[in-house]
Amino acid sequence: MQVNYKYASPSVCVQQQDKSVLGLSPDLSREEKVSFKGKLKHPLVFRDAMLMLREIVISDTRQQKKERIEYFAWLEQEIERRMTLHEKDLPGIRKSLQGNMDALLEEIKQKDKDIGKLVKVRNNLSKELEKHDAWRDYYKLEREFWKFIKDRDSSLWFVLDPVITVHPDQVSFEAFSLDESTYGCLSIPIEEFELIEKPLLGTTNIDFSAKLAKEMERFRTYTDVELSVNPGGFVVDTGITPEYVEKKIDLPETWIKGFNQVSAAASLGGVEIELDPVDMYDICSFLRRHKANKSPRYLKWILEPGKNVRIVFEPFGKEMELNCVYSGEKKKEEKIWGSRRWLVIEKIIPLAKAFKLRLLGFGMPQFIIADLGVMKMTVGFTSWSSNDWVKGTAFNIMGGFIGDGNHDEVYSLLKEHRYLSIDDITSRLNGQTKNKNRAGIGMLLKRGEGYFDPVNDTVRFRQLLSVPIDSELYQDTPLERNVQKLFDEGMNNFRLKSNAEKEFTAFQGYKIPNVKYKNWNFRGTEDYNKEFVFTDTSLTIDQDGEITKVSCNCKEFNRGAKNISDSCSHILALYVTSARFLHLELKPDIIYKIDDILEMLL
C-alpha cells in the first residue's frame, strides 16, 4: 500500500536564546491539522525515551543479506591493479636476482668461506620479494571493505516516521520496527507540559530524521526544551528557507496488519511481574555478554508464590535470581523467545522506577511497561520470527474482535470522547449486545482508527494513516470466518471443568468432514456412512487468564507449531467461548455441561 507524506519543512531542533525548540513537522496530507506547543518539565527523560523509540523504528533483527555486486566490482578492480603492479615490478626484480645469484655462485666456487654471507643476502632478497606479493594484504582489505558496507547500510536504512497523537489527557508517540517484531509507545501526560497554546487534537506522522535525533542528544539539565508540533512548518522562528518534504513509501501489508494487531494482543490478560531496574539491567547485561549460537534460545521464567523470580537462560543453562517476588498463587514456568530484542530497553533503564512485564503465555508476545515517573513507555515483542503479529489474525479472535459489529457507532463515540475503556463503550452503547460492541471495537482497531492503551486499559482514537486502509487489509480472514461458523454450531458439546488450583479446562467437539465417508477402503465399518466426525479439542486456562495447554486432533493444528501462537480455528473458537465463563465458581473435578452452566447463571 503506497502512502504519501507531506511536511511543510523538515523537523528541526534549534537554540533560541535560553531555550531549545524541538519543532516537529506534522503530515499536511491529513484531515485533522494537529497542533501542540508546550514546555517540557523533564526534557532529559523525554530525550532518552524518544531516542529509544527511534531505536525501535530502525531495529531489524532479521538475517541481513549483503549486496555483493559492488564488492565483486571492487574486487575485480583490485585484482587488476595488483596484477599490473606485479607485471611491472616483478620481472625486473627477478632479472636482477638471477644476475646476482649467478655472480654469487661463481664466487662460491672460488671462495667457500663466503657461503655464509651469500645465504644472508639471499634471505634478505626473499623478504623483499614477499613485500611485492599481490595477495599479501587481501584479507585485511576485505575486512575493511565489509566494515565500509556495514557503515554505509546503517545510513541507508528504510525508516518509517513515528505516529504522534494529541489526546485530551496525554501526547503519545508510536513506532513499529522494520522487521515488524517490536512495537513502542511513549505516553506523556498533559501535566508534563507547561502549555503555551491550546492544543488541537488529532493524529499525524512526524518527520523524525537521524539529524534531529543527533540534535536531541544535546539536551542537558540546564536546557529548557519546548515541544512544538506546527502544521505551518518552521520558517519564521528559525529562519530556514521554506522546503516542502515529500515522502512516498510503499508500506508492506504485514506492517500495517501487524501495527493494528498489537492492540488486540495488548488487550489480552496474562501473568504480570513487577521488575526492578536492577533486574532489567541484569537481564540485558547477560544478553549483551552472551550470544547463543545454537538452539534452543529462550528464557525460562520460574515463578513460585512468595519467592524471588528466577530465570534460566538457554542454551547456556545459566540461572539468575531476580530481586522481584512473584505474587501469584500457583507455581508455574514460562518460556519466552526473542529475548535479544529486549536490548532496545537499555537506554531507559537509568530513568525507570519500575518495569511491569506481562507474559501472555507459551509462544505469545510479551509486553513491558516502563514507569519513567512522569512518562510511560510501552514495548511489545513477538516471541517468534518477524510478521508474528499477523499469523492468522489470532489475536483479534482471542480478543473477541470478530466481524464488523457496530463499527460506525464505536467510531463516532470514540472520535467524540477520544479515549474510553471497553466497559465504558459497552455501557454507552447499551442498545447493542456486548459481542456486537466488541466486534465494533475490533473493526476499529483493524482499520487503524484506534489503539489499545495497556497503561490505562483504554481504547484510544487514532488514525494510523492519512488515507483509508484498503479493505483487503481489515476484512474477515478465512480463519475468522471458520471460527464464526464454529460459533454457529452451538454449544451442545461444550464442557467445563475446574481443579483445586482454580485452573479451567474447556472441552468441545466440533464437526469436521469424515475422510472415511463413502470411502471404499472403509466399507463395512461404522465410519463409512458418517458424513462428519467430531474433534477432540481442549484448552486449559489458569487463574491469571493465561492459556497453559492446548490440544486438538485436527490436521490444521498438528501440522503447525502446536501452540496458541499457531493454533487452529477450533482452539480459537473454544477459547472465545470459554472466556465468557471464567468468572464462575466451579466445584473442583466436576464436569459441567452447558445446561449446568446456564442453570448457574440463571
PyMOL commands that set and color helices and strands:
alter all, ss='L'
color gray80, all
select helices_A, chain A and resi 43-58+69-110+112-131+138-155+190-192+210-216+253-266+277-289+339-351+388-390+394-398+407-417+422-428+434-446+471-473+478-488+520-522+555-558+564-566+569-581+594-601
alter helices_A, ss='H'
color red, helices_A
select strands_A, chain A and resi 2-7+12-16+19-24+36-40+163-166+170-176+182-189+193-195+202-205+224-229+245-250+271-275+298-303+308-314+318-325+332-336+354-359+366-371+376-381+419-420+450-453+458-461+495-498+504-508+511-513+532-534+537-541+547-551+592-593
alter strands_A, ss='S'
color yellow, strands_A
deselect
rebuild
show_as cartoon
